[in-house]
C-alpha cells in the first residue's frame, strides 16, 4: 500500500509492506522511492511517526539520488539547435548528402544525412561511439588510483538508464549512462569515482562519503553541475 506524510513543506510518499519481521525498516531506492517494511502488527500511526523521525535522512538520501536522474530534454534535431558534448554547446548544422557523417567543427556539430529524418539516429550513434572511447580514457587513471584500495572494476559497460548516471553491480561491474558524454569531464570523473567508491562501500554511509571526498575534493561542485546541465 502507498501513503504519504507531510514534513515541513515537503510531502514524503512511501510504500508500505508488512512482513514477518521484528522491527520497522526504511530504505530509499535509487529511484527515490521510500520503502517501509513493518512488522504485521504496526499501526499506520506508528509507521508515520517513524517516517517523520527519519524524514531528514530520507530527504537527504533522495537529494543524493537526484543528481543521478538524467532529464531527457525534447530535441527536435533541426538546424541551429544546440547540443552538448563534454559540457560544451554546439549548434547543429544538417547537410543532406549520400555519404553520411557527423563531425565537430568549431562551434558546430555538422551532420551529413541521406535524409533529414536520419539526423537523430546519426547523432545518437556518434554520441555512443564517443562515450565508448572517452569513458575508458577518463576512467583509466581513476581505476589506477583505486588500486591502492585493492579494488578494481571487473568491467565498465555502457547502458541507457532512465533514472541513473551510473551504477555498480555486486560483482564489481560499473555501468555508465552514455548520456554522460554530454557533461563536462569533471562530471564524468565524479560519476566514475562515485561508482569506484561503491566497490569499497556499497551504500551511501558517512564512510562512503569520506572516501569520495578523499578521492575527489570538489565532487559536490561536479554533482551540482551535472544536476543543472541536463535540466
Ligand atoms: Zn551511489
Boltz pocket constraint, residues with backbone or C-beta under 6 A from the ligand:
constraints:
  - pocket:
      binder: B
      contacts: [[A, 194], [A, 198], [A, 204]]
      max_distance: 6.0
